[in-house]
Amino acid sequence: MSDNAKWYVVHTYSGYENAVKTTIEKFVTNRHLEDMIVDIQIPLETVTEITETGASKEVERKIFPGYVLIKMEMTDDTWHLVRNVRGVTGFVGEANNKPIPLSEEEVIEWGMEKHEIVVSYKVGDRVRINDGPLESFTGVVEEIDPEKDKVTVVVSMFGRETPVEMELEQVELESGS
């Protein structure tokens, strides 16, 4: 896989998102461009809709209607390939005819890529804080929330047990425990 591949946003005619994705995937396979165009996504969310009869049903809805997200290495060839797909109106955020990739923050915020964090501790373990204002404090893990990248550690400060919320990587298993 190419390390130069970045996420770009492609604008499409409304309702053409799936056709654009399918067409690009066919081009990628036929031209063996798997190392240049790495991933194509149409972000969806599940929402509950109330039907006319009053019943509720879960449906998948496009988060960004009219847009397709593509992780690709930007070259003249890949740009032309994507740009000339039927239904594509252009790349979002072009400067001097060069598309601007999404920032790392946007990629993570939109859930395009999950960064797996391996946690070596569990609730009840003694841990040492290795970053932030409480660095070198120790405490006991009270709660772990990997979805939000948070851990709650109870530390003893000023003679009181105080729960402190931190990011998962700011805490490590205390050596010797």
C-alpha atoms as one frame of an Amber mdcrd trajectory, in Angstrom:
protein
   0.000   0.000   0.000   1.217   3.472  -0.805   2.343   5.673   2.077   1.559
   8.685  -0.111  -2.156   7.865  -0.284  -4.338  10.525   1.313  -8.097  10.982
   1.678  -9.762  13.283  -0.845 -13.390  14.350  -1.166 -15.028  14.025  -4.582
 -18.226  15.919  -5.385 -20.817  13.968  -7.373 -24.241  14.605  -8.827 -26.842
  13.853  -6.170 -27.755  10.177  -6.206 -24.637   9.179  -8.186 -22.487   8.332
  -5.135 -22.843   4.542  -5.432 -22.407   4.556  -9.231 -19.238   6.679  -8.902
 -17.840   4.333  -6.233 -18.614   1.224  -8.332 -17.147   2.732 -11.529 -13.902
   3.756  -9.799 -13.617   0.312  -8.161 -13.942  -1.329 -11.620 -11.256   0.958
 -13.075  -8.962   0.158 -10.137  -9.397  -3.598 -10.636  -9.132  -3.536 -14.453
  -6.056  -1.297 -14.487  -4.414  -2.885 -11.409  -4.303   0.413  -9.520  -4.940
  -1.093  -6.067  -1.707   0.457  -4.800  -2.733   3.925  -6.088  -6.448   4.065
  -5.182  -6.587   2.315  -1.841 -10.097   2.869  -0.456 -13.408   4.417  -1.525
 -16.116   5.162   1.020 -19.575   6.679   1.191 -19.993   7.398   4.925 -23.375
   6.207   6.197 -25.208   6.630   9.471 -28.083   4.592  10.816 -31.077   6.724
  11.758 -34.556   5.874  12.971 -37.330   7.199  10.770 -41.017   7.299  11.643
 -43.171   5.993   8.789 -46.568   7.420   7.817 -48.233   4.667   9.868 -46.298
   5.807  12.945 -43.978   2.794  12.985 -40.286   3.417  13.407 -37.678   1.781
  11.205 -33.917   2.025  11.006 -32.486   3.238   7.710 -28.984   3.971   6.499
 -28.533   7.524   5.323 -25.576   9.149   3.615 -23.782  11.503   6.013 -22.489
  13.636   3.107 -24.980  13.330   0.231 -23.314  14.156  -3.089 -19.815  13.252
  -1.873 -17.541  10.221  -2.078 -14.337   9.900  -0.046 -11.346   8.351  -1.779
  -7.995   7.358  -0.293  -5.578   7.625  -3.175  -2.142   8.646  -4.288  -2.669
  11.839  -6.272  -0.988  11.669  -9.676  -2.020  13.099 -13.035  -3.298   9.638
 -14.026  -5.358   8.998 -10.878  -6.691  12.573 -10.944  -7.878  12.119 -14.556
  -9.322   8.695 -13.862 -11.487   9.972 -10.967 -12.269  13.326 -12.597 -13.583
  11.705 -15.781 -15.951   9.235 -14.102 -19.570   9.875 -15.079 -21.301  11.689
 -12.208 -18.146  13.302 -10.747 -18.207  17.099 -10.783 -14.761  17.568  -9.236
 -12.580  17.331  -6.181 -13.485  19.449  -3.152 -10.992  22.100  -2.113  -8.942
  22.473  -5.273  -6.149  25.045  -5.158  -4.262  25.734  -8.395  -6.055  22.706
  -9.879  -4.592  20.503  -7.124  -7.047  18.781  -4.761  -6.391  19.344  -1.061
  -6.411  16.142   1.029  -8.326  15.866   4.302  -6.328  16.597   7.440  -5.445
  13.796   9.896  -7.988  15.324  12.331 -10.788  15.227   9.740  -9.963  11.623
   8.807 -10.160  10.547  12.463 -13.174  12.743  13.291 -15.167  11.370  10.350
 -14.217   7.820  11.286 -12.518   7.120   7.951  -9.736   5.258   9.683  -9.832
   3.706  13.087  -6.590   3.991  14.978  -6.410   0.841  17.039  -5.123   1.524
  20.527  -4.013  -1.559  22.390  -4.622  -1.109  26.093  -2.369  -3.244  28.299
  -4.299  -2.524  31.509  -7.791  -3.291  32.767 -10.199  -1.957  35.381  -8.688
  -2.440  38.843  -5.057  -2.358  37.636  -2.491  -0.026  39.201  -1.202   2.349
  36.536   1.277   5.176  36.169   0.380   8.385  34.369   3.063   9.010  31.743
   1.900  12.327  30.272   0.153  15.551  31.196   0.008  17.590  34.403  -0.248
  14.466  36.605   2.752  12.748  35.027   4.400  10.202  37.368   1.286   9.948
  39.572  -0.022   6.426  40.108  -3.583   5.309  40.566  -6.144   2.588  39.957
  -8.121   2.232  36.717 -11.810   2.816  37.426 -13.227   2.860  33.890 -11.992
   2.406  30.298 -13.892   3.862  27.316 -12.015   2.912  24.114 -14.725   4.505
  21.904 -13.942   7.933  23.357 -10.220   7.162  23.880 -10.662   7.818  27.628
  -9.659   6.130  30.862 -10.668   7.166  34.388  -7.946   6.696  36.982  -8.462
   7.247  40.715  -5.374   9.023  42.068  -4.626  10.132  45.602  -4.176  13.914
  45.679  -4.011  16.026  48.822  -5.071  13.023  50.885  -8.215  12.451  48.773
  -9.095   9.831  46.206  -9.839  11.768  43.016 -11.079  10.285  39.719  -9.230
  11.800  36.745 -10.208  11.304  33.085  -7.317  10.980  30.631  -6.584   9.712
  27.141  -5.809   5.987  26.931  -2.182   6.488  25.903  -1.453   8.824  28.837
  -1.534   5.828  31.189   0.569   2.675  31.389   0.568  -0.414  33.549   2.744
   0.238  36.565   5.880  -1.870  36.311   5.983  -4.579  38.910   2.207  -4.938
  39.165
